[in-house]
């Protein structure tokens, strides 16, 4: 009795394809941002970094500082282009650190809102735009 994989000339290990862990596609997004570890004290220090890529549910940033898995970060990203007919809005994110790797820190996005001139843009949660 010959196993089916011998008929194709391939072994089981050659046919294995690692399963994609992400539920949403990531898009390249290199934008400057500010971040701080939560809970932030009033007037807490903001640090600077850049986003690397993002999806609907997560973001990779090129932070140099190591923060333990599960820590919460607040991000303030200058969102390029027009959004809800407003120029250069800010995307504010709250995210939980899921892992730290050589390329940077991966956050699961827990909450987000778009702001223009310090005011929340109403309805922005329903229509997320990716530039």
N, CA, C and O atoms as a GROMACS GRO file, in nm:
protein
  524
    1UNK      N    1   0.085  -0.117   0.000
    1UNK     CA    2   0.000   0.000   0.000
    1UNK      C    3   0.089   0.124   0.000
    1UNK      O    4   0.172   0.140   0.090
    2UNK      N    5   0.074   0.210  -0.097
    2UNK     CA    6   0.153   0.331  -0.109
    2UNK      C    7   0.072   0.452  -0.061
    2UNK      O    8  -0.041   0.472  -0.104
    3UNK      N    9   0.131   0.533   0.029
    3UNK     CA   10   0.063   0.655   0.070
    3UNK      C   11   0.046   0.750  -0.048
    3UNK      O   12   0.126   0.748  -0.142
    4UNK      N   13  -0.056   0.832  -0.044
    4UNK     CA   14  -0.088   0.924  -0.154
    4UNK      C   15   0.025   1.022  -0.182
    4UNK      O   16   0.047   1.060  -0.297
    5UNK      N   17   0.097   1.065  -0.077
    5UNK     CA   18   0.201   1.164  -0.101
    5UNK      C   19   0.319   1.108  -0.179
    5UNK      O   20   0.392   1.184  -0.241
    6UNK      N   21   0.339   0.974  -0.178
    6UNK     CA   22   0.447   0.915  -0.256
    6UNK      C   23   0.415   0.919  -0.406
    6UNK      O   24   0.506   0.924  -0.488
    7UNK      N   25   0.287   0.917  -0.441
    7UNK     CA   26   0.247   0.922  -0.582
    7UNK      C   27   0.283   1.056  -0.645
    7UNK      O   28   0.310   1.062  -0.764
    8UNK      N   29   0.283   1.162  -0.566
    8UNK     CA   30   0.316   1.294  -0.620
    8UNK      C   31   0.465   1.324  -0.610
    8UNK      O   32   0.513   1.421  -0.668
    9UNK      N   33   0.538   1.240  -0.537
    9UNK     CA   34   0.680   1.262  -0.520
    9UNK      C   35   0.712   1.363  -0.411
    9UNK      O   36   0.827   1.404  -0.397
   10UNK      N   37   0.612   1.403  -0.335
   10UNK     CA   38   0.632   1.500  -0.227
   10UNK      C   39   0.607   1.435  -0.093
   10UNK      O   40   0.523   1.347  -0.079
   11UNK      N   41   0.681   1.481   0.005
   11UNK     CA   42   0.657   1.432   0.140
   11UNK      C   43   0.555   1.523   0.208
   11UNK      O   44   0.526   1.632   0.158
   12UNK      N   45   0.501   1.479   0.320
   12UNK     CA   46   0.406   1.561   0.394
   12UNK      C   47   0.466   1.694   0.436
   12UNK      O   48   0.397   1.796   0.434
   13UNK      N   49   0.594   1.695   0.473
   13UNK     CA   50   0.656   1.819   0.519
   13UNK      C   51   0.672   1.919   0.405
   13UNK      O   52   0.670   2.040   0.429
   14UNK      N   53   0.686   1.872   0.281
   14UNK     CA   54   0.698   1.964   0.168
   14UNK      C   55   0.565   2.027   0.133
   14UNK      O   56   0.562   2.136   0.076
   15UNK      N   57   0.455   1.961   0.164
   15UNK     CA   58   0.323   2.014   0.132
   15UNK      C   59   0.270   2.106   0.241
   15UNK      O   60   0.170   2.173   0.220
   16UNK      N   61   0.334   2.109   0.355
   16UNK     CA   62   0.285   2.189   0.467
   16UNK      C   63   0.296   2.338   0.438
   16UNK      O   64   0.401   2.385   0.394
   17UNK      N   65   0.191   2.409   0.460
   17UNK     CA   66   0.190   2.555   0.448
   17UNK      C   67   0.151   2.611   0.583
   17UNK      O   68   0.044   2.577   0.636
   18UNK      N   69   0.234   2.697   0.642
   18UNK     CA   70   0.200   2.750   0.773
   18UNK      C   71   0.068   2.826   0.766
   18UNK      O   72   0.041   2.898   0.670
   19UNK      N   73  -0.012   2.809   0.868
   19UNK     CA   74  -0.142   2.875   0.874
   19UNK      C   75  -0.125   3.022   0.908
   19UNK      O   76  -0.047   3.058   0.997
   20UNK      N   77  -0.197   3.107   0.838
   20UNK     CA   78  -0.194   3.250   0.865
   20UNK      C   79  -0.267   3.278   0.995
   20UNK      O   80  -0.382   3.237   1.011
   21UNK      N   81  -0.200   3.347   1.088
   21UNK     CA   82  -0.259   3.375   1.219
   21UNK      C   83  -0.347   3.498   1.217
   21UNK      O   84  -0.437   3.512   1.299
   22UNK      N   85  -0.323   3.588   1.124
   22UNK     CA   86  -0.397   3.714   1.121
   22UNK      C   87  -0.534   3.693   1.060
   22UNK      O   88  -0.550   3.617   0.964
   23UNK      N   89  -0.634   3.760   1.117
   23UNK     CA   90  -0.768   3.751   1.062
   23UNK      C   91  -0.794   3.860   0.959
   23UNK      O   92  -0.893   3.852   0.886
   24UNK      N   93  -0.708   3.961   0.950
   24UNK     CA   94  -0.725   4.070   0.856
   24UNK      C   95  -0.592   4.098   0.786
   24UNK      O   96  -0.485   4.080   0.843
   25UNK      N   97  -0.601   4.142   0.661
   25UNK     CA   98  -0.481   4.172   0.582
   25UNK      C   99  -0.412   4.296   0.637
   25UNK      O  100  -0.477   4.394   0.674
   26UNK      N  101  -0.279   4.290   0.643
   26UNK     CA  102  -0.200   4.406   0.686
   26UNK      C  103  -0.158   4.487   0.564
   26UNK      O  104  -0.131   4.432   0.457
   27UNK      N  105  -0.154   4.618   0.583
   27UNK     CA  106  -0.114   4.709   0.476
   27UNK      C  107   0.008   4.788   0.521
   27UNK      O  108   0.015   4.829   0.637
   28UNK      N  109   0.105   4.811   0.430
   28UNK     CA  110   0.220   4.894   0.466
   28UNK      C  111   0.172   5.033   0.505
   28UNK      O  112   0.087   5.091   0.438
   29UNK      N  113   0.225   5.086   0.613
   29UNK     CA  114   0.183   5.217   0.663
   29UNK      C  115   0.297   5.279   0.742
   29UNK      O  116   0.307   5.255   0.862
   30UNK      N  117   0.381   5.355   0.678
   30UNK     CA  118   0.497   5.417   0.746
   30UNK      C  119   0.463   5.562   0.777
   30UNK      O  120   0.487   5.652   0.696
   31UNK      N  121   0.407   5.584   0.896
   31UNK     CA  122   0.367   5.718   0.939
   31UNK      C  123   0.428   5.748   1.075
   31UNK      O  124   0.442   5.660   1.159
   32UNK      N  125   0.466   5.875   1.096
   32UNK     CA  126   0.517   5.912   1.228
   32UNK      C  127   0.405   5.906   1.331
   32UNK      O  128   0.288   5.931   1.300
   33UNK      N  129   0.442   5.871   1.453
   33UNK     CA  130   0.344   5.864   1.560
   33UNK      C  131   0.410   5.897   1.693
   33UNK      O  132   0.532   5.895   1.706
   34UNK      N  133   0.326   5.926   1.789
   34UNK     CA  134   0.370   5.942   1.929
   34UNK      C  135   0.301   5.831   2.007
   34UNK      O  136   0.190   5.791   1.974
   35UNK      N  137   0.368   5.783   2.111
   35UNK     CA  138   0.308   5.679   2.195
   35UNK      C  139   0.348   5.702   2.340
   35UNK      O  140   0.447   5.768   2.370
   36UNK      N  141   0.267   5.646   2.428
   36UNK     CA  142   0.302   5.643   2.570
   36UNK      C  143   0.238   5.519   2.631
   36UNK      O  144   0.134   5.471   2.587
   37UNK      N  145   0.304   5.470   2.735
   37UNK     CA  146   0.256   5.352   2.806
   37UNK      C  147   0.145   5.396   2.902
   37UNK      O  148   0.158   5.497   2.970
   38UNK      N  149   0.037   5.319   2.906
   38UNK     CA  150  -0.074   5.347   2.997
   38UNK      C  151  -0.062   5.263   3.123
   38UNK      O  152  -0.004   5.155   3.115
   39UNK      N  153  -0.113   5.305   3.237
   39UNK     CA  154  -0.183   5.431   3.255
   39UNK      C  155  -0.084   5.546   3.260
   39UNK      O  156   0.015   5.542   3.333
   40UNK      N  157  -0.113   5.648   3.181
   40UNK     CA  158  -0.024   5.765   3.174
   40UNK      C  159  -0.065   5.865   3.281
   40UNK      O  160  -0.184   5.891   3.302
   41UNK      N  161   0.032   5.919   3.347
   41UNK     CA  162   0.003   6.023   3.443
   41UNK      C  163  -0.022   6.152   3.366
   41UNK      O  164   0.027   6.166   3.253
   42UNK      N  165  -0.095   6.247   3.423
   42UNK     CA  166  -0.119   6.373   3.353
   42UNK      C  167   0.014   6.436   3.310
   42UNK      O  168   0.108   6.447   3.390
   43UNK      N  169   0.022   6.475   3.186
   43UNK     CA  170   0.146   6.531   3.134
   43UNK      C  171   0.252   6.426   3.107
   43UNK      O  172   0.370   6.458   3.095
   44UNK      N  173   0.208   6.297   3.098
   44UNK     CA  174   0.302   6.187   3.074
   44UNK      C  175   0.383   6.208   2.948
   44UNK      O  176   0.337   6.272   2.854
   45UNK      N  177   0.502   6.154   2.947
   45UNK     CA  178   0.595   6.173   2.836
   45UNK      C  179   0.554   6.093   2.713
   45UNK      O  180   0.534   5.971   2.720
   46UNK      N  181   0.543   6.162   2.602
   46UNK     CA  182   0.520   6.097   2.474
   46UNK      C  183   0.655   6.065   2.412
   46UNK      O  184   0.748   6.145   2.422
   47UNK      N  185   0.666   5.949   2.350
   47UNK     CA  186   0.787   5.909   2.277
   47UNK      C  187   0.752   5.897   2.130
   47UNK      O  188   0.634   5.884   2.094
   48UNK      N  189   0.852   5.902   2.044
   48UNK     CA  190   0.829   5.902   1.900
   48UNK      C  191   0.870   5.769   1.838
   48UNK      O  192   0.966   5.705   1.881
   49UNK      N  193   0.794   5.728   1.736
   49UNK     CA  194   0.820   5.606   1.660
   49UNK      C  195   0.753   5.622   1.524
   49UNK      O  196   0.706   5.730   1.489
   50UNK      N  197   0.749   5.513   1.447
   50UNK     CA  198   0.679   5.508   1.319
   50UNK      C  199   0.598   5.380   1.313
   50UNK      O  200   0.635   5.279   1.372
   51UNK      N  201   0.486   5.386   1.242
   51UNK     CA  202   0.413   5.263   1.214
   51UNK      C  203   0.488   5.191   1.101
   51UNK      O  204   0.556   5.254   1.021
   52UNK      N  205   0.474   5.060   1.096
   52UNK     CA  206   0.535   4.979   0.990
   52UNK      C  207   0.425   4.926   0.899
   52UNK      O  208   0.431   4.942   0.777
   53UNK      N  209   0.325   4.863   0.960
   53UNK     CA  210   0.208   4.817   0.886
   53UNK      C  211   0.090   4.810   0.982
   53UNK      O  212   0.107   4.813   1.104
   54UNK      N  213  -0.031   4.799   0.924
   54UNK     CA  214  -0.149   4.791   1.009
   54UNK      C  215  -0.263   4.722   0.936
   54UNK      O  216  -0.265   4.710   0.814
   55UNK      N  217  -0.358   4.676   1.017
   55UNK     CA  218  -0.480   4.616   0.965
   55UNK      C  219  -0.595   4.673   1.048
   55UNK      O  220  -0.576   4.762   1.130
   56UNK      N  221  -0.713   4.621   1.025
   56UNK     CA  222  -0.829   4.667   1.101
   56UNK      C  223  -0.811   4.638   1.249
   56UNK      O  224  -0.857   4.716   1.333
   57UNK      N  225  -0.744   4.529   1.283
   57UNK     CA  226  -0.734   4.489   1.423
   57UNK      C  227  -0.598   4.501   1.488
   57UNK      O  228  -0.586   4.474   1.608
   58UNK      N  229  -0.495   4.542   1.413
   58UNK     CA  230  -0.362   4.548   1.473
   58UNK      C  231  -0.269   4.643   1.401
   58UNK      O  232  -0.295   4.688   1.290
   59UNK      N  233  -0.158   4.672   1.469
   59UNK     CA  234  -0.058   4.763   1.413
   59UNK      C  235   0.080   4.720   1.460
   59UNK      O  236   0.098   4.677   1.574
   60UNK      N  237   0.178   4.732   1.371
   60UNK     CA  238   0.318   4.706   1.405
   60UNK      C  239   0.389   4.840   1.405
   60UNK      O  240   0.383   4.914   1.307
   61UNK      N  241   0.457   4.872   1.517
   61UNK     CA  242   0.532   4.997   1.526
   61UNK      C  243   0.679   4.964   1.552
   61UNK      O  244   0.711   4.861   1.610
   62UNK      N  245   0.767   5.054   1.509
   62UNK     CA  246   0.912   5.029   1.518
   62UNK      C  247   0.972   5.083   1.648
   62UNK      O  248   1.078   5.146   1.646
   63UNK      N  249   0.905   5.059   1.759
   63UNK     CA  250   0.954   5.105   1.890
   63UNK      C  251   1.083   5.037   1.928
   63UNK      O  252   1.104   4.919   1.899
   64UNK      N  253   1.169   5.111   1.991
   64UNK     CA  254   1.296   5.055   2.039
   64UNK      C  255   1.284   5.008   2.184
   64UNK      O  256   1.357   4.918   2.226
   65UNK      N  257   1.195   5.068   2.258
   65UNK     CA  258   1.176   5.036   2.400
   65UNK      C  259   1.101   4.903   2.416
   65UNK      O  260   1.005   4.878   2.344
   66UNK      N  261   1.144   4.821   2.508
   66UNK     CA  262   1.076   4.694   2.533
   66UNK      C  263   0.971   4.714   2.642
   66UNK      O  264   1.000   4.762   2.751
   67UNK      N  265   0.850   4.675   2.609
   67UNK     CA  266   0.738   4.682   2.702
   67UNK      C  267   0.682   4.542   2.714
   67UNK      O  268   0.667   4.473   2.613
   68UNK      N  269   0.651   4.496   2.835
   68UNK     CA  270   0.602   4.360   2.852
   68UNK      C  271   0.472   4.332   2.775
   68UNK      O  272   0.388   4.420   2.757
   69UNK      N  273   0.458   4.208   2.731
   69UNK     CA  274   0.336   4.163   2.664
   69UNK      C  275   0.217   4.190   2.755
   69UNK      O  276   0.224   4.167   2.875
   70UNK      N  277   0.108   4.240   2.697
   70UNK     CA  278  -0.011   4.272   2.774
   70UNK      C  279  -0.017   4.418   2.816
   70UNK      O  280  -0.123   4.466   2.858
   71UNK      N  281   0.095   4.489   2.806
   71UNK     CA  282   0.096   4.632   2.840
   71UNK      C  283   0.005   4.707   2.743
   71UNK      O  284  -0.017   4.663   2.630
   72UNK      N  285  -0.047   4.820   2.788
   72UNK     CA  286  -0.134   4.903   2.706
   72UNK      C  287  -0.057   5.026   2.659
   72UNK      O  288   0.015   5.088   2.738
   73UNK      N  289  -0.072   5.060   2.532
   73UNK     CA  290  -0.010   5.180   2.476
   73UNK      C  291  -0.117   5.269   2.416
   73UNK      O  292  -0.217   5.222   2.362
   74UNK      N  293  -0.094   5.398   2.426
   74UNK     CA  294  -0.178   5.497   2.359
   74UNK      C  295  -0.096   5.552   2.244
   74UNK      O  296   0.019   5.592   2.264
   75UNK      N  297  -0.152   5.555   2.123
   75UNK     CA  298  -0.083   5.604   2.004
   75UNK      C  299  -0.159   5.724   1.947
   75UNK      O  300  -0.282   5.728   1.951
   76UNK      N  301  -0.083   5.819   1.896
   76UNK     CA  302  -0.139   5.936   1.827
   76UNK      C  303  -0.069   5.943   1.692
   76UNK      O  304   0.049   5.976   1.684
   77UNK      N  305  -0.145   5.911   1.585
   77UNK     CA  306  -0.089   5.903   1.450
   77UNK      C  307  -0.146   6.016   1.366
   77UNK      O  308  -0.267   6.038   1.364
   78UNK      N  309  -0.059   6.088   1.296
   78UNK     CA  310  -0.105   6.189   1.200
   78UNK      C  311  -0.154   6.115   1.076
   78UNK      O  312  -0.073   6.062   1.000
   79UNK      N  313  -0.285   6.112   1.055
   79UNK     CA  314  -0.347   6.038   0.946
   79UNK      C  315  -0.340   6.122   0.818
   79UNK      O  316  -0.397   6.231   0.815
   80UNK      N  317  -0.274   6.073   0.714
   80UNK     CA  318  -0.253   6.154   0.593
   80UNK      C  319  -0.379   6.165   0.506
   80UNK      O  320  -0.467   6.079   0.510
   81UNK      N  321  -0.385   6.269   0.429
   81UNK     CA  322  -0.492   6.287   0.332
   81UNK      C  323  -0.620   6.337   0.394
   81UNK      O  324  -0.623   6.377   0.511
   82UNK      N  325  -0.727   6.335   0.316
   82UNK     CA  326  -0.858   6.378   0.363
   82UNK      C  327  -0.932   6.263   0.428
   82UNK      O  328  -0.926   6.149   0.381
   83UNK      N  329  -1.001   6.292   0.537
   83UNK     CA  330  -1.083   6.192   0.605
   83UNK      C  331  -1.208   6.263   0.653
   83UNK      O  332  -1.200   6.358   0.731
   84UNK      N  333  -1.323   6.219   0.608
   84UNK     CA  334  -1.449   6.285   0.639
   84UNK      C  335  -1.440   6.434   0.605
   84UNK      O  336  -1.487   6.519   0.681
   85UNK      N  337  -1.380   6.464   0.490
   85UNK     CA  338  -1.363   6.600   0.439
   85UNK      C  339  -1.279   6.690   0.530
   85UNK      O  340  -1.288   6.812   0.520
   86UNK      N  341  -1.198   6.632   0.616
   86UNK     CA  342  -1.108   6.708   0.704
   86UNK      C  343  -0.964   6.677   0.664
   86UNK      O  344  -0.929   6.560   0.647
   87UNK      N  345  -0.879   6.781   0.650
   87UNK     CA  346  -0.738   6.756   0.617
   87UNK      C  347  -0.659   6.717   0.743
   87UNK      O  348  -0.684   6.770   0.851
   88UNK      N  349  -0.566   6.627   0.726
   88UNK     CA  350  -0.472   6.585   0.831
   88UNK      C  351  -0.537   6.569   0.968
   88UNK      O  352  -0.521   6.653   1.057
   89UNK      N  353  -0.608   6.461   0.984
   89UNK     CA  354  -0.669   6.429   1.113
   89UNK      C  355  -0.572   6.344   1.194
   89UNK      O  356  -0.469   6.301   1.142
   90UNK      N  357  -0.602   6.321   1.319
   90UNK     CA  358  -0.522   6.235   1.406
   90UNK      C  359  -0.602   6.109   1.436
   90UNK      O  360  -0.720   6.116   1.469
   91UNK      N  361  -0.536   5.995   1.426
   91UNK     CA  362  -0.594   5.868   1.466
   91UNK      C  363  -0.538   5.836   1.604
   91UNK      O  364  -0.418   5.820   1.621
   92UNK      N  365  -0.626   5.828   1.702
   92UNK     CA  366  -0.586   5.793   1.839
   92UNK      C  367  -0.622   5.648   1.863
   92UNK      O  368  -0.737   5.607   1.842
   93UNK      N  369  -0.524   5.569   1.907
   93UNK     CA  370  -0.544   5.426   1.931
   93UNK      C  371  -0.508   5.390   2.073
   93UNK      O  372  -0.418   5.449   2.133
   94UNK      N  373  -0.580   5.294   2.127
   94UNK     CA  374  -0.540   5.225   2.249
   94UNK      C  375  -0.517   5.081   2.206
   94UNK      O  376  -0.605   5.019   2.147
   95UNK      N  377  -0.399   5.027   2.236
   95UNK     CA  378  -0.366   4.891   2.194
   95UNK      C  379  -0.295   4.814   2.302
   95UNK      O  380  -0.228   4.871   2.389
   96UNK      N  381  -0.310   4.682   2.296
   96UNK     CA  382  -0.243   4.592   2.389
   96UNK      C  383  -0.127   4.526   2.317
   96UNK      O  384  -0.142   4.478   2.205
   97UNK      N  385  -0.011   4.522   2.380
   97UNK     CA  386   0.108   4.460   2.323
   97UNK      C  387   0.084   4.309   2.318
   97UNK      O  388   0.062   4.246   2.422
   98UNK      N  389   0.090   4.251   2.197
   98UNK     CA  390   0.074   4.106   2.183
   98UNK      C  391   0.208   4.036   2.170
   98UNK      O  392   0.223   3.921   2.212
   99UNK      N  393   0.306   4.105   2.111
   99UNK     CA  394   0.440   4.048   2.104
   99UNK      C  395   0.540   4.156   2.065
   99UNK      O  396   0.505   4.257   2.005
  100UNK      N  397   0.665   4.131   2.099
  100UNK     CA  398   0.775   4.218   2.060
  100UNK      C  399   0.870   4.133   1.978
  100UNK      O  400   0.914   4.027   2.022
  101UNK      N  401   0.901   4.180   1.858
  101UNK     CA  402   0.989   4.106   1.769
  101UNK      C  403   1.098   4.198   1.718
  101UNK      O  404   1.102   4.316   1.753
  102UNK      N  405   1.186   4.145   1.637
  102UNK     CA  406   1.299   4.224   1.588
  102UNK      C  407   1.254   4.347   1.508
  102UNK      O  408   1.318   4.452   1.515
  103UNK      N  409   1.144   4.334   1.432
  103UNK     CA  410   1.096   4.446   1.350
  103UNK      C  411   1.025   4.554   1.432
  103UNK      O  412   1.013   4.667   1.388
  104UNK      N  413   0.980   4.518   1.551
  104UNK     CA  414   0.909   4.616   1.633
  104UNK      C  415   0.812   4.552   1.730
  104UNK      O  416   0.827   4.436   1.767
  105UNK      N  417   0.712   4.630   1.770
  105UNK     CA  418   0.613   4.587   1.867
  105UNK      C  419   0.477   4.575   1.800
  105UNK      O  420   0.434   4.665   1.728
  106UNK      N  421   0.411   4.463   1.823
  106UNK     CA  422   0.280   4.438   1.764
  106UNK      C  423   0.173   4.466   1.869
  106UNK      O  424   0.180   4.417   1.981
  107UNK      N  425   0.074   4.547   1.829
  107UNK     CA  426  -0.037   4.582   1.917
  107UNK      C  427  -0.168   4.534   1.858
  107UNK      O  428  -0.191   4.544   1.737
  108UNK      N  429  -0.255   4.483   1.944
  108UNK     CA  430  -0.393   4.455   1.906
  108UNK      C  431  -0.471   4.582   1.936
  108UNK      O  432  -0.469   4.630   2.050
  109UNK      N  433  -0.541   4.636   1.838
  109UNK     CA  434  -0.615   4.760   1.856
  109UNK      C  435  -0.742   4.732   1.936
  109UNK      O  436  -0.826   4.652   1.895
  110UNK      N  437  -0.755   4.800   2.050
  110UNK     CA  438  -0.871   4.783   2.136
  110UNK      C  439  -0.974   4.893   2.115
  110UNK      O  440  -1.094   4.869   2.126
  111UNK      N  441  -0.926   5.014   2.086
  111UNK     CA  442  -1.014   5.128   2.066
  111UNK      C  443  -0.947   5.228   1.974
  111UNK      O  444  -0.825   5.242   1.976
  112UNK      N  445  -1.027   5.297   1.894
  112UNK     CA  446  -0.972   5.400   1.808
  112UNK      C  447  -1.074   5.511   1.789
  112UNK      O  448  -1.194   5.491   1.804
  113UNK      N  449  -1.022   5.630   1.757
  113UNK     CA  450  -1.109   5.740   1.717
  113UNK      C  451  -1.027   5.838   1.635
  113UNK      O  452  -0.906   5.852   1.654
  114UNK      N  453  -1.095   5.905   1.544
  114UNK     CA  454  -1.032   6.007   1.462
  114UNK      C  455  -1.067   6.143   1.521
  114UNK      O  456  -1.181   6.166   1.563
  115UNK      N  457  -0.968   6.233   1.523
  115UNK     CA  458  -0.988   6.368   1.577
  115UNK      C  459  -0.936   6.471   1.478
  115UNK      O  460  -0.839   6.449   1.405
  116UNK      N  461  -1.004   6.583   1.478
  116UNK     CA  462  -0.964   6.697   1.397
  116UNK      C  463  -0.976   6.820   1.485
  116UNK      O  464  -1.084   6.851   1.534
  117UNK      N  465  -0.865   6.890   1.505
  117UNK     CA  466  -0.866   7.008   1.591
  117UNK      C  467  -0.905   6.976   1.734
  117UNK      O  468  -0.966   7.059   1.802
  118UNK      N  469  -0.869   6.857   1.781
  118UNK     CA  470  -0.898   6.816   1.918
  118UNK      C  471  -1.039   6.762   1.938
  118UNK      O  472  -1.071   6.715   2.048
  119UNK      N  473  -1.124   6.767   1.835
  119UNK     CA  474  -1.262   6.720   1.846
  119UNK      C  475  -1.277   6.585   1.776
  119UNK      O  476  -1.222   6.562   1.668
  120UNK      N  477  -1.353   6.496   1.838
  120UNK     CA  478  -1.380   6.365   1.780
  120UNK      C  479  -1.463   6.383   1.654
  120UNK      O  480  -1.556   6.464   1.650
  121UNK      N  481  -1.430   6.306   1.549
  121UNK     CA  482  -1.509   6.307   1.426
  121UNK      C  483  -1.618   6.203   1.442
  121UNK      O  484  -1.590   6.083   1.445
  122UNK      N  485  -1.742   6.247   1.453
  122UNK     CA  486  -1.855   6.158   1.475
  122UNK      C  487  -1.877   6.068   1.354
  122UNK      O  488  -1.864   6.112   1.240
  123UNK      N  489  -1.909   5.943   1.380
  123UNK     CA  490  -1.935   5.847   1.274
  123UNK      C  491  -1.811   5.782   1.217
  123UNK      O  492  -1.820   5.695   1.131
  124UNK      N  493  -1.694   5.822   1.263
  124UNK     CA  494  -1.569   5.769   1.207
  124UNK      C  495  -1.550   5.623   1.240
  124UNK      O  496  -1.480   5.553   1.166
  125UNK      N  497  -1.611   5.573   1.348
  125UNK     CA  498  -1.591   5.432   1.385
  125UNK      C  499  -1.652   5.338   1.280
  125UNK      O  500  -1.606   5.225   1.264
  126UNK      N  501  -1.753   5.385   1.211
  126UNK     CA  502  -1.822   5.300   1.116
  126UNK      C  503  -1.753   5.295   0.980
  126UNK      O  504  -1.773   5.200   0.904
  127UNK      N  505  -1.672   5.396   0.949
  127UNK     CA  506  -1.609   5.403   0.818
  127UNK      C  507  -1.459   5.425   0.835
  127UNK      O  508  -1.411   5.538   0.826
  128UNK      N  509  -1.387   5.319   0.858
  128UNK     CA  510  -1.243   5.331   0.874
  128UNK      C  511  -1.179   5.339   0.737
  128UNK      O  512  -1.208   5.257   0.650
  129UNK      N  513  -1.094   5.438   0.717
  129UNK     CA  514  -1.028   5.458   0.588
  129UNK      C  515  -0.882   5.422   0.599
  129UNK      O  516  -0.816   5.453   0.698
  130UNK      N  517  -0.830   5.357   0.496
  130UNK     CA  518  -0.687   5.328   0.488
  130UNK      C  519  -0.634   5.402   0.368
  130UNK      O  520  -0.683   5.385   0.256
  131UNK      N  521  -0.534   5.486   0.391
  131UNK     CA  522  -0.477   5.565   0.280
  131UNK      C  523  -0.386   5.481   0.196
  131UNK      O  524  -0.328   5.530   0.099
   0.00000   0.00000   0.00000
